[in-house]
């Protein structure tokens, strides 16, 4: 569920241009600044973008991956010593 302050990743930057300036970038992570019924506002002082363009960033997944990588590096370091 989208909430103000949560991180989202852009899935669709097609037509993500306003006044000739590229505003959305596919794969880029944004913070939700505001929400309407249909749109997310992720760029300060900008129009909202349809919610379907984004998905929530799974921060727990990222934390788990980082922990696993750190543990593997620790084991590998101990094996080299």
C-alpha positions as a Markdown table, in Angstrom:
| # | Residue | x | y | z |
|---|---|---|---|---|
| 1 | Unk | 0.0 | 0.0 | 0.0 |
| 2 | Unk | 1.3 | 3.4 | -1.0 |
| 3 | Unk | 2.0 | 5.8 | 1.9 |
| 4 | Unk | 3.7 | 9.1 | 2.2 |
| 5 | Unk | 7.4 | 8.7 | 3.0 |
| 6 | Unk | 7.6 | 5.2 | 1.4 |
| 7 | Unk | 10.1 | 4.5 | -1.4 |
| 8 | Unk | 8.8 | 3.5 | -4.8 |
| 9 | Unk | 10.6 | 2.4 | -8.0 |
| 10 | Unk | 9.5 | 3.7 | -11.4 |
| 11 | Unk | 8.3 | 0.9 | -13.7 |
| 12 | Unk | 7.1 | 3.0 | -16.6 |
| 13 | Unk | 8.7 | 6.2 | -17.7 |
| 14 | Unk | 6.9 | 6.4 | -21.1 |
| 15 | Unk | 5.5 | 9.9 | -21.6 |
| 16 | Unk | 7.3 | 10.8 | -18.4 |
| 17 | Unk | 8.2 | 14.2 | -19.9 |
| 18 | Unk | 6.7 | 17.5 | -19.0 |
| 19 | Unk | 7.6 | 20.7 | -20.9 |
| 20 | Unk | 10.3 | 18.8 | -22.8 |
| 21 | Unk | 12.1 | 17.8 | -19.5 |
| 22 | Unk | 12.4 | 14.1 | -18.7 |
| 23 | Unk | 10.9 | 13.8 | -15.2 |
| 24 | Unk | 10.5 | 10.1 | -14.6 |
| 25 | Unk | 13.3 | 7.5 | -15.1 |
| 26 | Unk | 12.5 | 3.8 | -15.2 |
| 27 | Unk | 14.3 | 2.0 | -12.4 |
| 28 | Unk | 14.9 | 5.1 | -10.4 |
| 29 | Unk | 13.8 | 5.1 | -6.8 |
| 30 | Unk | 11.6 | 8.0 | -5.5 |
| 31 | Unk | 10.0 | 8.9 | -2.2 |
| 32 | Unk | 6.3 | 9.4 | -2.0 |
| 33 | Unk | 5.7 | 13.1 | -1.1 |
| 34 | Unk | 1.9 | 13.1 | -1.5 |
| 35 | Unk | -0.9 | 10.8 | -2.7 |
| 36 | Unk | -4.3 | 11.4 | -4.5 |
| 37 | Unk | -6.9 | 8.9 | -5.5 |
| 38 | Unk | -5.1 | 8.2 | -8.7 |
| 39 | Unk | -1.6 | 9.7 | -8.5 |
| 40 | Unk | 1.6 | 9.7 | -6.6 |
| 41 | Unk | 3.6 | 12.8 | -6.2 |
| 42 | Unk | 7.2 | 12.0 | -6.1 |
| 43 | Unk | 8.9 | 15.1 | -7.5 |
| 44 | Unk | 8.8 | 18.3 | -5.4 |
| 45 | Unk | 6.6 | 21.0 | -7.0 |
| 46 | Unk | 5.5 | 18.7 | -9.8 |
| 47 | Unk | 2.3 | 17.1 | -11.0 |
| 48 | Unk | 1.4 | 13.6 | -9.8 |
| 49 | Unk | 2.0 | 10.5 | -11.8 |
| 50 | Unk | -0.4 | 7.6 | -12.1 |
| 51 | Unk | 0.1 | 5.0 | -9.4 |
| 52 | Unk | 0.4 | 2.2 | -12.0 |
| 53 | Unk | 3.8 | 3.6 | -13.0 |
| 54 | Unk | 5.3 | 2.6 | -9.6 |
| 55 | Unk | 5.8 | -0.3 | -7.2 |
| 56 | Unk | 6.9 | -0.2 | -3.6 |
| 57 | Unk | 10.5 | -0.9 | -2.9 |
| 58 | Unk | 10.8 | -4.0 | -0.8 |
| 59 | Unk | 13.2 | -2.7 | 1.8 |
| 60 | Unk | 13.2 | -5.9 | 3.9 |
| 61 | Unk | 14.4 | -7.9 | 0.8 |
| 62 | Unk | 17.2 | -5.4 | 0.3 |
| 63 | Unk | 18.2 | -5.7 | 4.0 |
| 64 | Unk | 18.2 | -9.5 | 3.8 |
| 65 | Unk | 20.4 | -9.5 | 0.7 |
| 66 | Unk | 22.9 | -7.1 | 2.3 |
| 67 | Unk | 23.0 | -9.2 | 5.5 |
| 68 | Unk | 23.6 | -12.4 | 3.4 |
| 69 | Unk | 26.4 | -10.7 | 1.4 |
| 70 | Unk | 28.1 | -9.4 | 4.6 |
| 71 | Unk | 27.9 | -12.9 | 6.2 |
| 72 | Unk | 29.4 | -14.5 | 3.0 |
| 73 | Unk | 32.2 | -11.9 | 3.0 |
| 74 | Unk | 32.9 | -12.6 | 6.6 |
| 75 | Unk | 33.1 | -16.4 | 6.1 |
| 76 | Unk | 35.3 | -15.9 | 3.0 |
| 77 | Unk | 37.6 | -13.6 | 4.9 |
| 78 | Unk | 38.0 | -16.1 | 7.7 |
| 79 | Unk | 38.8 | -18.8 | 5.3 |
| 80 | Unk | 41.6 | -16.7 | 3.7 |
| 81 | Unk | 43.1 | -15.9 | 7.1 |
